[in-house]
Amino acid sequence: RHICSKSIDGDILPPTIQKLMKGYNKYLRPFFDNGPVTVGMSLDIASIDTISEINMDYTATIFLRQRWTDERLCFEGNKSLSLDGRLVELLWVPDTFIVDSKKSFLHDITVENRLIRIFPNGTVLYALRITTTVACNMDLTKYPMDKQTCTLQLESWGYNVNDVMFYWTRGNDSVSGLDTLRLAQYTVEDYYTSVSEAIYETGQYPKLIFHFELKRNILYFILETYVPSSLLVVLSWVSFWISQSSVPARICIGVTTVLTMTTLMMGARTSLPNANCFIKAIDVYLGICFSFIFGALIEYAVAHFCTLHHPDAAKIISYGRELQRIEDEMNGAVTTITSNSKCPKPQDDDSSLSKCPPSESEPKGERKEQEDQCTKVYYLLKKVVCFLNCCQVENPHYIDNYSRLSFPLSFIIVNLLYWMYYLYL
């Protein structure tokens, strides 16, 4: 139905609310018999208050603006008509809802934050100020070097695609406010809009999706977690320069760094979900640091044990030298016997052709077999002595000397591999 204003003395007089609503049925959508009504939408992100990794959601305050044309509300003139927000109950409005919203509310201070504006051609502008908490599935595998892509999805609750069609009024420019938005831990890297359809058992419904990508600022975590944990690892290396006889000093450093590292690991997990089935990047780094600190404590335990229970290495070395001397003597004896047991070269005369005496072959064979057995026993003893020499530390103080180089070098290599993997892969 067309409702038009009347002209008096050439002036356009806007109709009163009563005349505008006369015969209007808010329970029927516009173009009820003439195809779907198209609803254009735009968003203004006022703020993103919190982003929770524990609950996997974010809370944002938005201005939602919807435009559609209702042929029953057209009037003559060139000025729009602004209505009180409380009169929205008299008009038909789209049944738009936020799909992944956990809880939402409409601001009502000092009155409900609604705006209704009607244009002469029947176009209706309906704006709302909403604070909503929306679910966002996060992948925290690379936390705190992660990027999260969250969405804000708008759908029609009861009207399917045959009744209502949604579209963004200006494409990607339909969403504003993110360029000037400042977040505590994140930076908005990119955002875009898309149009889709939601398919349910009851039919197909129009859907608008707003995607935005958040990159976490790692500087806070470097100062809060990475630097302290690395310094604790370096502090545990101080014990390598303390004498092994200073048992209280070295034990105190080792135990203190282990307990401090444990407290740091517990504090880093308080802001994250307790029950998650994936290992985060920060967990890997804290585990590496804890392993190095615990290894420094174990290193002193091993060095001190070797100092108290160190066997006489000189005896093992002298025994090895004695075996070497026996080997040389045996090699000389075998060489002599071999040279003496050779048969003489045959002469041109047939009478001079003779073989080794058969009577001497048997004793020489027995000696050969005994020498082979002695050689096998000797090599077996030699292997045992070499194994004992490898397992024993000649000087337990060398353990600290080796640790002064191996621990820092290993920690640097592990750090390079860690940062290359999580930053570039």
Secondary structure, 3 states (H helix, E strand, C coil): CCCCCCEECCEECCCCHHHHHCCCCCCCCCCCCCCCEEEEEEEEEEEEEEEECCCCEEEEEEEEEEEEECHHHCCCCCCCEEECHHHHHHCCCCCEEECCEEEEEECCCCCCCEEEEECCCCEEEEEEEEEEEEECCCCCCCCCCCEEEEEEEEEECCCCCCCEEEEECCHHHHEECCCCCCCCCEEEEEEEEEEEEEEECCEEEEEEEEEEEEEECCHHHHHHHHHHHHHHHHHHHHHHHCCCCCHHHHHHHHHHHHHHHHHHHHHHCCCCCCCCCCCCHHHHHHHHHHHHHHHHHHHHHHHHHHHHCCCCHHHHHHHHHHHHHHHHHHHHHHHHHHHHCCCCCCCCCHHHCCCCCHHHHHHHHHHHHHHHHHHHHHHHHHHHHHHHHHHCCCCCHHHHHHHHHHHHHHHHHHHHHHHHHHHHC
